[in-house]
Structure formats: C-alpha cells, structure tokens
Amino acid sequence: MKKFVYSFDEGTATMKDLLGGKGANLAEMNNIGLPVPFGFTITTEACNTYYNKGNKLWDELIDEIAEKLHLLESKTGKIFGDKINPLLVSVRSGAKFSMPGMMDTVLNLGLNDDTVEALSKNTNNDRFAYDSYRRFIQMFGNVVMDIDKEMFDEVLERKKSEEKVKFDNELDVDSLKQIVKEYKEIYKKETNNDFPMNPKEQLLLAVEAVFKSWNTERAIVYRKLHKISDKLGTAVNIQSMVFGNMGDDCATGVAFTRNPATGEKKLFGEFLVNAQGEDVVAGIRTPHNIEKLEEIMPDIYKQFAEYAELLENHYRDMQDIEFTIEKGKLYMLQTRNGKRTIPAAIRIAVEAVEEGRLDEKEALLRVDAYQLDQLLHPTFDKKILKETNSIAKGLPASPGASSGKIYFSAEDAVKASKKGEEVILVRQETSPEDIEGMVKAKGILTSRGGMTSHAAVVARGMGKCCVAGCEALKVNERLKQFIANGKVYNEGDYISINGSTGDVYEGIIPTIEPEFSPQFVTLMEWADKYRQLGVRANADTPKDATKSVELGAEGIGLCRTEHMFFDEKRIPAVREMILADTKEQRKAALEKILPMQKEDFIGIYKAMGARPITIRLLDPPLHEFLPNDEKSLKSLAEEIKIDYEALKIRIEDLKEINPMLGHRGCRLAISYPEIAEMQTRAVIEAAIYVKKVEGIDVKPEIMIPLVSKPEELTFLKDIVVTLADKIIEESGIELNYLYGTMIEVPRACIVADDIAKDAEFFSFGTNDLTQMTYGFSRDDAGKIIEEYLDKKIFDKDPFQVIDREGVGKLMKTAVELGKKQKPDIKLGICGEHGGEPSSVEFCHELGLDYVSCSPFRVPIARLAAAQAAVINGDKVKYSTK
Amino acid sequence: MKKFVYSFDEGTATMKDLLGGKGANLAEMNNIGLPVPFGFTITTEACNTYYNKGNKLWDELIDEIAEKLHLLESKTGKIFGDKINPLLVSVRSGAKFSMPGMMDTVLNLGLNDDTVEALSKNTNNDRFAYDSYRRFIQMFGNVVMDIDKEMFDEVLERKKSEEKVKFDNELDVDSLKQIVKEYKEIYKKETNNDFPMNPKEQLLLAVEAVFKSWNTERAIVYRKLHKISDKLGTAVNIQSMVFGNMGDDCATGVAFTRNPATGEKKLFGEFLVNAQGEDVVAGIRTPHNIEKLEEIMPDIYKQFAEYAELLENHYRDMQDIEFTIEKGKLYMLQTRNGKRTIPAAIRIAVEAVEEGRLDEKEALLRVDAYQLDQLLHPTFDKKILKETNSIAKGLPASPGASSGKIYFSAEDAVKASKKGEEVILVRQETSPEDIEGMVKAKGILTSRGGMTSHAAVVARGMGKCCVAGCEALKVNERLKQFIANGKVYNEGDYISINGSTGDVYEGIIPTIEPEFSPQFVTLMEWADKYRQLGVRANADTPKDATKSVELGAEGIGLCRTEHMFFDEKRIPAVREMILADTKEQRKAALEKILPMQKEDFIGIYKAMGARPITIRLLDPPLHEFLPNDEKSLKSLAEEIKIDYEALKIRIEDLKEINPMLGHRGCRLAISYPEIAEMQTRAVIEAAIYVKKVEGIDVKPEIMIPLVSKPEELTFLKDIVVTLADKIIEESGIELNYLYGTMIEVPRACIVADDIAKDAEFFSFGTNDLTQMTYGFSRDDAGKIIEEYLDKKIFDKDPFQVIDREGVGKLMKTAVELGKKQKPDIKLGICGEHGGEPSSVEFCHELGLDYVSCSPFRVPIARLAAAQAAVINGDKVKYSTK
C-alpha cells in the first residue's frame, strides 16, 4: 500500500516533491538535531489522490494519520483530546513552492471546552489557555471554515475598548472567556454548526481545508503567473504545539540569516515577546528587531545565531527561519531559502564563493537572470512610490522609469524636446514614422499592442522605458488627450511611467540611476568564464553600440539600417528614392543617402572596434517611410515636385493589406537592387575607411532579411558580394566580411540546407518566425495572447519565451540542415528572445554560436548563457533547477 | 570518346533527350521502313558541350560530322560540293520539345555557283536549280546570318512585278539568276563577306547557328513560360534533300492524321504543287486541301494515307506529318504527336480506346487536365475575338467570359443588377463587403491582387469570371471610372472580360455556352474508375452545392459560413453581434442569426444528400463585416442606437495592422464561444431536421479554422462537441458528425500528432499555409510573385502549384504525425490547390483521402486524380510524363 504520511524522522530535505518545502525542511532540521517540535507530514500525493477520489478523504488515509498521531502522542507524552494532558498541534499547508493564497496555519488545534481547562491547569496560566483557545477558534473559523476574519476582529476590538486596553495581551481571562463565547456564536451563525469539540474532527476538517486551498482562485492565478504546475499538489504538516504566548519568557519571531535587501551577512529579523504565530507579521504589536533578543535573552540569541549559521551551511544558502521560545527554550519551526532582492542575491552568491561555501558555477545558478533586469534601468524612488497610486496599468514593455510631459505625436514630441522639455510620447500605437519622436522621448506609452509591438521592440532596442497596450487609457490623438480613471490628461501634463511594472502615475516621481556593485562585476566575470554562447547586442547607432560594449556585448548581432533612414535630414531623400519613377531617379536619390549611411557605419565601426557587426539590409515595407496625413503629404508633394493627387495615388498603391507579409525584406532589394548596392557600398566603403584611418580590423557581416527561397539569397549574392569584392579589390586593403541571412520565415528553416550553400551565417529572427509559425501578428496579438494565457491555451507568451515545440522545432531543423550543408556555418539569434533566459538556454542547447539582444539585456543574456552552460555541463548535479 | 553524331539508322523514337524530337522520329520512321531521306543527327549533348567550350565547335565534332557526311554520300551516291553529282542537304534544329524561336530550317545547303550548274544539268531543269539556289541564299542569309528577310523579299517582289507575274513559280531562269546575283550582293553588304562557296563552311555555319538559336531571347522566354529546362539543349538534323519544286509531279505538304480542332478521324492538311519547304505555311500561294491530293495523285494519296495510319498506330497517337513528293515519289520528312484543342484531345483519346489502340488508363493520360478548364466555362465567340484588340490584360483569375456595364461599388452593382442590367464589377480590389455585389455581377475586374487575392478566390468559388491584378488599369472608385490605354471608361460603359486569358475588351463580345460531349462524359467515368482520391467541392450555397454535384463532386470539402453572413438581410444582426457590449447582447444578436444560418444548412444538406459536408466555423476578422465609409457608419449608428463617435472608436479598435495574422479563425470562437455555439446549433439542428423530414442521412463535419496549438482544438471541443451531442441526444435521432480542423498554420503541421488527438479529420488550407510558410500575403503578393517569376526566383507561383519543397514538406510532416497518432484520420485539402493538377498529384502521393476545389474545377481534379493514380500505379511505364 502506498504510504501517504511521513513522520519527521522519515523525511529529508530532498523530498520536497512529496513532502512539500516546509515538510521536507522540518524533517531535515529534525534529523540534523535541531530542536523541532515533532510531527508528521501528509504527502502531496495524498492531496492529488483526494482530488482523484472526488474531493473526499478516505479511510486508509484517516487510519494512517491516526497512526502517526499516536506516534506523536508517545513522543510528547501527551494525548490528543485528553482532558488531563492534551496534545495540541499546528496544521500548515506546504507545497513544493511556497505560494500565497494557500491555506496558511491553524494553531492550537485540539483545544475544546475540556482541553482548554486542562491546558490552564497544566500551565497554571488560565489567561494563556483562553488566549490560545480564542486564537484557535478564530483561525479555525477563518481559515478552515472561511468565516470573515473581520467578524472575529470586531469582537476583539470591542472588548479591548470596553476594557480600555490597547493590546490583546492586556486582556484578562474573563474577557478572553467572553470572547471565546462570542466567537463560538459567530461560528454557529456562520456555519449552522456548533464549533466542533472533537479534536479528530477538527484535525480532519483542517487537513481537508488545506487540500482544498490548493485550488482556490488566488492559488491558481499565482501558479499560472509563476508557471507552477497544477499537478504538484500540497502537503499538510501536523506538528505538536510549542507556545510563544505563555508569558514574558516566551517569544516568537522570524529571521533571515543575511539581509534580504542588501545581502549583508548579519542576522536580520523581528520577534515579539509573549506572542504566537502570525502576530509578528500581522502587526498587532510592533515587533522588536532581532538584535534586541541578544539584549533580553542573550543565551537564546547565541543559540539561535549558531543554529542560523548551521542551517546556512547545511543548506548552502541564505535561510528564512521561524522560531518560537517557550519558557526559555528555543524551537525551530521552519526554515527555507530566503527570498531576496536581486542586489542581495548577487552579493550573497558572490560572498558565498569567497566564504568557500559555493563554487563559481553554483553561485551563477543562485541569481535569477530574469530579475537582473531590475538592476539595469533607472527606478522610481520606492519611498515615494509607496504613497502614490497608479492611474492605469499596461504591459511592462521595456524596463526603466521616467517622468515627463505628455505629447501625442512624434512631431510635437520632437518640438517639445528641442525646447528642453522631458517628454513622454503617448500614442495609440507607434509606427516607424514615430521613431524620431521615440528617440527624443524619455518614455513611451501606448494604449494598444503587446510585448512585442512596435513600441515595445523599438523601446527595448533603445533601452528606453515603455508601457505598452495600456488599454485602460482612452487615447485621442486628435484632441491630444487621454482619459484614465475618468480623468482627462491633456498635452503638457506630467505623468510618470514604470516600464518594469507597467504602472502609469500622475505627476513626476523622482528616479534613481542604476549602479553596479563590485559583486555584480565579479558575477559577470564568472558568467563570461563559463558561458559557451557569445553575446551580442542589437544596436543601430554609435551611442547604442558604445552602451552595448559597456554592458559586455562581444559584437552587434543586428544593426537595423532602416532606423537610420528616419532621421529628419535623410527622410526627404529616402522619400524621393521611394517615389522615384525610374531607376535613374532612384539612383540619384540613393546617391544622396549613401554618404549619410556611410557616416553611420563609420561611427558604429569605431564604437565596436574589431568586434563583428551584423548589418541587415533595408527591411520594412517602403510605405512606412511615407507620411499619411494630408498636411505632410501636401508639403511632400511640393518638395519633390509631384502633383498632390498623383502622389496620393502613388502612396495608395504602395499600401498593403498585410504589410508584415508584403513587399519587404529581401523582396525590396530584389525589386530595387540599387538599394542593396548603395547599402553594400556604404558598409564596405565605411569599413575600408575605418581600417585605413583608424587601423581597426572591422568585421562587417552583411545580412539579408526575410529569405524564404535559396534563390533569393543567390540572386542578391550576385549583386552584393560582387560589388563588395570589387570595392575591396579596388581599395587595395584586405577586408574580411561575411554574407549571410536571417532565418525568420518558416520555409527558410525547411530548406536551410539549400540556403546554407550561399550563406556564411544564419541569424534566427525569432520575432517574425514566431509570427509566421503561429500566424500571429505581433502588432495585433496583444489581446489574443492575454486571452490565451487566461484560458490556459498558452502557458507562456511565445513572443517572450521561445516556443520550443513549434518554433523551436523549426529552428532545430534549420540548425541541423544548415550544419549538414556547411559544418562551420555561424549561427546566431537576433530576435527579442535573445535576451530572455529560458530562450537563451534553448539556444545553448541548439548549439548556436551567439545570442543577440537589446543592449540593456546583454548582462541578462551573459548570465543566462552561463547558467545554461553550467546546467547542461552537469545535468545530474543541477537537475533541481 | 563520346559519340556526338548519330545516323538515322542508329537512333530510335525513345532517344528524344539525345536526338531531339525531330531527330528521334526521323530515325524511327527510317527504321520502320518509311521513305525518309537519309541523314544524321548531331546530339543535344553536342549543343551543351558547344556552350561549355565557350561557344566554339571543336575538332572532334567536326571530324565526326565529316564521317557521317561521308556515310551519307555513299548512301546517296552523291558527293557534298561535287561539281558533277553534288549532295544537297537540309539543316534543321530539333530540341526535345518543339519550340518557337529556335532556328527552323535551311534547305538546299551545299549549293554554290558550281553545284547549281551540276544540279541544273543532272535534273535537266535550270529553272529548278536556280529556284533552289535563290531559296538557299535567302534562307541561309536570313536564318544563319540573321539578315532581314524583307530585304530578300523586296528583290523577289520587284522582279515579279518587272516580269509581270503573280507567283514565284512563274519566274523564268534568267530572272532567278538575276535574283541570285542580287541576293549575293545583299549578303555581302550585310555580312561584309562573300556568300560562302564552300559547302563544308556552309554546313558548319548552319550547325553553329542552330546551337546559338537555343539561347535567343524568344527561345528563353518560351522555355520559361512552358517550364522547359534551359539545360536540355537542341539537336541538329542534317538530311539529304528531296525536292518538291522540280515540277508539277512534285509537291510538299503537312497533314494531321485526325482533325486537331474536333478530333474527327479523317486526314486533315494542306499541300502545294511544285513548292518547297515553308511555302505551304508561308502562304505564298494558297495551298490545296489534302483531299485534293487524292484527286490529282491518287496513288500517292493512298500511299500517304497508309503511312499516316501506320504512324498513328506506331506512335499510338494522332500525328502531325510533313511530306514531300519528288517526281512522283513520296518522302516523309517529319512526324510528331499533333497539337490539338481540348475537345479534340478528349475525342481522340476516347476513340483510341474504342479502336483498341489505347487502354483506358493511357487515354486518361492523353488529356491535359490543365486545358480542361477551357471546356467548363462560357467562352467568347472566337471569330469576333479575332477582330478585337484587348484594352488591357490582367491575371486570368477565374475562367469564363462575360460582358456587362461597369460599376465601381458593390452597392451600385447590386442596384444596377436589380434593374436587370448585366454588371461587371470593377474595383481596385475586393473585400468581403463586396460579396453581395460580386454575387450579382457577371464578372469581376480588379486592378490589384494576385491569383489568390480575395476577388480571385471568391470568383473561382462562385465559378464566376474574374480578371484580377490588371495593373494597366487606373481605377478611380470615387470618380467611378477607369483609364485604360489612355481612354477613360465611365460607369455604365460596356466592357467584356476573359477570365481564362486575362484580357479586357471594350464593348460587348458574344459568348458561347459550354456543352459536354459524350466523349467528355466517358472520359470522366474512366477518371472516376481509376482515381483513388475523393473529389469534393468548395461550396457555400445550395446553388453552388447543386452545381458541384452536377460536376461530379462527392461532397463539400469547404463550406464557408461567413459568406452567408454578408446577405443584406443578415448583416444588421451580424453587426449588432460584433458591436455588442456584453455577452448577453451578443447572444441576443446571435439568436437572430441562428434561424437564417440553419436555413442555409438545410438548403445545402438537401442539395448534397448523404454526401459529407465540411462546414468551417466563422473565419474572417470581424471588422470585415463592418462598413468603413462615413455614410454607412452613420446609418449603422442609428440602426443599432450607438453614438456615432463611440461607434467609430469601436470600429477603430477592431482594425488590425495585419488582419491575416490577427483575430480570426478559431481565435474568434475562443473569444466568443457563443458564436461557435450558435453555429454548432445551426449545423446540428439543420441536420436533424433534414434527417427527420427528408430521411437524408446528412453527414456534417465541423471544421475549426486556423488552429496552431492543440489546446485551441481541445478548448473548442468542450464547447462544440458537448453542445452537438446534447442536441442530438435530445432529438432522439441518430446523427453522425465529425469534429476536425484545418491545417493551415505552419505550427499545426509541426505538432500535428498532438492536434490529431482531438481531430477526426485534417483539411489542409494550403492558401494560408503557403502564405505563412513563405511570409507572403496573397493580397499583396501579386506584383512580387510576378517579379520573382521574371527573375527566376520562382519557377512557378506557389499559390497556384503547391510548393513541394517547402509547404509540401510541412504537409508531409503533418500527414505522418497525424497518422502516427490516429491511423484512420481523414485527410483532405480545401485550399485553391485542390483543383490544380500537379498539386492534386502531390496530394495523391501524400496519401490524402480527398481534394476539394471550386465547383468548376471538379472535373479537372477528377481527371488529375485519375492521372496521378495511373502514373503512380506504374511508374516505370508512365515515366515519360
């Protein structure tokens, strides 16, 4: 028969799956000889079986509980429900991962009208006994029977004011007895039953309540958010009571072995004298700092500090400990790895290596790469944030925090910025036309679009704070206002946005700039030492390039040339090029763009030095470069001397129903080889110039976007490579460059062997690849993806985390076919996924050469790549991750 | 050493790859004992080698030619270039496939100032000798040296008029000698060389000219059009001359063994007395009908008829024969399978079986499934067409021919049609809003969009004539006019469009309705007998369903429910549903639609009887159902009592940047399960009704569109199948239905095993699958695809012919994974490819259960499916296809 209940001496810390985190650690502490009140754990399997049996406890389980209870009685010398020497227990849930929304704790279970008297007599403390009893009824009523806590609190408050006392521990026994009476009445009224006097009934009800709490709404939502499987189930811990509320030689408290905010190695915690359980957290009285314990109970403190050290050494990590002191004796009630801020996590991990407690690889695994993001952007001052309510909440599209005046068009934003104003650009959604405004803005706020909408992607690329898809906002670009929470915000009003949380605030909130601790630097050095994946950045300007190098990028994995085209000074020539009637006119316009584009590359080459730089040829549909409001159109018509109506027709002709799947990517270069020629010339001539003048061994990699057929790559090779080689030969300089392609269309993955014939490298464009593999436009998908997550059709957003089953399989096919054709082909990724830890891990497993991501994500990618290398290097050892 | 030259007695008909079509057939005729002037063939490999050697003849080849020439001399007893008994030869190109644009023929080669005298003496016919000589100089000058034919013709015409004769055969020898002299002068002037007197030089120049003609512009274009590989090369045939121009006992002619227009079994051809080579075709004199030969040379005619019969039996197909009669002796100069119209092809194939010459399987292969299309639609009267120039040419998007008045909006089209006018709807492009207008129109003409644009797809679905993407047209919908060829056409003007060719004509051109011959019916019976694939139709209305059954459909493979939503009477309720604020409002609107939708299905079920009917749940993005002009918007706002501005915002909210990849397909049903519920109810209740009342065993198959994750299908199964089963159970009727999905998203192919768990069938939606696999929007791809075909990046349009390497591989993956999970899963295709012969063949190879296509393509699919089964059933036998 399957065993569903384990005594503490039957478990270990490794049995978290079966015993839950709390149960496994209680067993472990018991086994290493710490003073743990004895008890037993009902397994997570019992919880799952409970659900499988149609939400019913079953006889065998009840018998097994009784058996362990009996063992507990013999260990403690007390009897459950006994009128002379009653055993009291606590009942606590304990899933594998700690989880809010689950049933927490019922203390003092086993008390009834009889045992309370026995307790009173045995402790010679009737006040304590009835205090425990009233606590029990309230906890049981609230936690097990779901009676509103307020109802109990009202009685307590009333009693305190009647008695004119401030704190609950000042109430006398008669008041407590009165409270017990009234609590029982509440219980009866709310449940239609008398408060159960049978301790076994109490126990089974509590056990069932724990099981049920696994499937509360809040627990389900939490699991979804944190990607915890619904199938784990929760364990139940039943432990004999010790009391922190028997008098002033009693106390209860919680402590971290290190400071969870800073990581400083020093006990950090709080305690209350003469108190029980949740009193510390509940704030009924103001607790003391743990240092006070040293003062009032120096021996106990010393003992606790030793235990804390012992536990930290034992678990090899910072611990979060609960303890109770009963009549001068210390009991350990719980230990677990403590939650910490990211700066603390880094400091603790690095110091653990210095202290010889961890090796470097282990330390790398102790820092959550996802959290690293918090360190890399300015943040709002937390103190002020506490007092401020957000007026709306959107998607945390690009981390950081900024405040500024709101403007509703790129043009207005640029103007205001020129006047020295700090600007938040607010749009329904952004388009490439808005780039100039986005560059000038401190932050971007949109009411539509998802985590990979234009605004989000571009903002992340710029390392600029962005809140996207804030649907609670009614943005009216024409009236230059938005409505949030029923209030109208007009052009020029101040707001603040937090791109790390998605919150939007009224007014200005001061920010704090990020600083990197020495431990951060050390951790990153270790990451670089162990990772196998290269890490590059997506950067389009010398400024971004410089930032990338600062943050540790080893090259540029994606330099988007189109962003350079939107510059105020260039856009007229670009438009002239697009609207040219003949190849000659187009070439003349391109001649004007050439020196500017060359200048861009010179700047980027200088910033990057000898690091490789992947430059993508023009990608977006040409109509993105054209204005669409009447005024701009008219002035454009004048500028390039075209009849206004004719211009309108021309632009109408260029419009597409599904621009994502239209005339873009390599299709542009195939239609207008002269564009590819101009860009090739700019790339190569700039490289030759920098090599000549600066002596830098520039390594450009020319990348062709949106290839679906090998013939496309071959066609353009005839143009690009032929021209590049000619320019290089004429220069007399030796220059190495690569010719390769993005892999971002499903078909490219399927025929990657043929594509590899003409490609020296592949770079996975997983944004587009995900869009096309799913048939999801990232511009339109925001709402749908949210709905899919809600309805559990998605367990994660495939635009954030690579979809390994679908998109990932296509990538795998491409890698295999590409390597089969050309074993030394260079493989990278430049989609948004390149900075997302789980996707980085996948890229490591695929055997890519590098990942590339927004500059600000480079440290995340470095850490994630190192973690992937460590875990994959020793799967057995690190299987717990 | 490789052999590059073959005497006729060394070849056979099966050596077309090496000897070209002409050479192989000459060898074959020689070998079966027909009177063929002897000669030899220089191989296609020699041609390719010529190009590989940098366009130079090489010594070994020249030697080999000399050797075969020597053999020819000994066979004929004549000597090449001999002044006493000179050998004359013809030189003709002959690729594997006959091809216009290639060098045709040089006759009388070997003549010079000496040999012409010998010829004159030997034949005792100086007129003939000089006639041959002047012909030779002209042919050689024109064909080999590329001198303008006109220059020679001018001299001939001048001479005729000087001599006051009408025809060339009336010129006397002196005139001919004069002509020869002048021809030589022309030659000298144009080439800067004397006319070559050395016959061997003449021969090698001619051979080289044939090789060069393989790569003329025209030949290249032709090969591209007909998908003939550039690598085949052409052979050269050198044959001793026989003369049809030696007097009135001589003649030359061409004849088909059956009538190539009707297929009638009767010699069909023409000949000229005392003429040579191309005279018949060139129309210098009016040729006689072949029947006349029976009259004037009865023995020769009889002999020819016997040879014709023999050749037809030998080649087992209708032959196209060239012959020459020299002094009462018949020579066969060429035979090949004759080109024919599709009605002739069908009649010949069917009669060949009746005559015991072919078996049914072979007969099926003799009819080009592509051409079948011509039979199935009304056509313009060819006689009138001959005299009419088209004003523009677009894509032949949906075959058929119609004339009518032009209207520029669906609304106007509907109005005009109600007045009894025949309407051609002209739009820049159509959208689902135009459906009503498209239904009422006789034909549809768009200036944008490709072969699978909305207009094209819907028109084909309706079997309605459509010319799409006619970019030469400047359509101005606002002004209600278009400009073609510089002329303005206004609303109400008549035009005619030919959806089979893409031509647009001014005015009305009378049409002829299609009729099916008894042979057509027989051929289709055979097709049904041998094909393994089922053939269904895509049909959305009872009318289409009836048509489908008439054309042999065995079911409906795609019934698009959205087309039903556009009906005038329904669209208000549909819009109400879309704009509903709450689920309750939406349900109320759906309640109004339910009875109408049910009525639709009842009609379709009755039309289809017990045949299976795949019904796809609502697919297009909801904004397609909403108006976007101000007027319609205002009236809609009034109708459904919403504030106009609010309505505008609502509609704006629904708009998408890439609707193809947006909120559509199963995503709609997941967001609004009540839509799926209404549709399920309509499908099932209608089926129960028809079963009860009509006793028809209706077989509905509910199809979920755009699935990319198995979870989507599972989510909707809980809704659709649960409700369907409940309704069936309540009805007390037994009803079988299937639940399945379209496979139209790349990801669905990759995870097809998981999808198959909840799907009883897959239907490949290859339109969308192609779009997403390539990243090509079919609405926007027209221009790009044309460009890709031009630039040889595509060898065929993947929206017309399934892309086997890319999309096909995904399909194969889906089939394999689907069958692995569920061996008896039903597999079909309902994309446009389902009616395209090469794609049908691919579906056969994939092992699908059926294809589904527009009703009018059903016969094509039946034939193509039969051909695929026959060919795949015996790949060795039918490998020539």
Interface residues (C-beta under 8 A of the other chain):
Chain A: K474 I649 E656 I657 N658 P659 M660 L661 G662 H663 G665 R667 I670 S671 L706 S708 K709 E711 E712 F715 E744 V745 P746 R747 I750 V751 D768 Q771 M772 T773 Y774 G775 F776 S777 D779 D780 A781 K783 I784 E787 Y788 K791 K792 I793 F794 D803 E805 G806 V807 K809 L810
Chain B: K474 I649 E656 I657 N658 P659 M660 L661 G662 H663 G665 R667 I670 S671 L706 S708 K709 E711 E712 F715 E744 V745 P746 R747 I750 V751 D768 Q771 M772 T773 Y774 G775 F776 S777 D779 D780 A781 K783 I784 E787 Y788 K791 K792 I793 F794 D803 E805 G806 V807 K809 L810
